[in-house]
Amino acid sequence: MYDLFEDFVNKVFLTEVFADVPGDAFFKLKFPSPVWRTLSEIDVAKNNSGDEYNYRFSIKERRNRKDRYEFVSRFFTDAFEKDKWLSTQINTNRPKIQQYVHENLTLDV
């Protein structure tokens, strides 16, 4: 999901965990300062309240918001094309979406 929508994002609430942990979900997007600005940044040390690792919480914002709209306009010429693109993306990523829902959103009754 991160890769699919990274070009549409204007603001990111980013948590960076300073540890090597197993997992396959992460945000690959880089935040070069000419394109992004940091609105706030807090470093948090591990503690006895459940945080096992040091981490940083940052809020990043795209400097030029029109980047998002320029990106979208390259792909969506009309409503039909937009719906077609969205359907293709959902169908292409359906197995990943279903796996995520099964692993993370299934309620135990």
Summary of the structure (lengths in Angstrom):
residues: 109
radius of gyration: 17.7
end to end distance: 27.3
largest distance: 53.6
contacts: 211
relative contact order: 0.18
helix: 39%
strand: 22%
